[in-house]
């Protein structure tokens, strides 16, 4: 099993290109992975996870969206968050996680993905 989190390409304020639109991701490696996500060249969209996982012999087991613009600080709230009651922040986070999938994809800034080996690669099926 692999569990990972990454920025959500479907977030409504994302202006970066799709991962699948890049013909050679290796040419961007030197520019990526800088502090504060400054080096992101593209973000994975929900519909890209299945084909990407399959190309690596993996299956997507779970895809969940989390971290809304308020709780991530993307609305200029980073400095205000310490003063907002944690219960309120948690309630807002929980509310946006439970939105219908199409809305959650657009409103949440991050994705959590659980991947596993595809059944045919386990040696028994």
ABEGO torsion letter per residue (X at the ends): XBBBBBBBAABAABABBBAAABABAAAAAAABGBBGGAABABBBBAAAAAAAAAAAGBBBABBBBBGBAAAAGAAGAAAAAAABBAAAAAAAAAAAAABBAAAAAAABABBBBBBBBBAAAAGAX
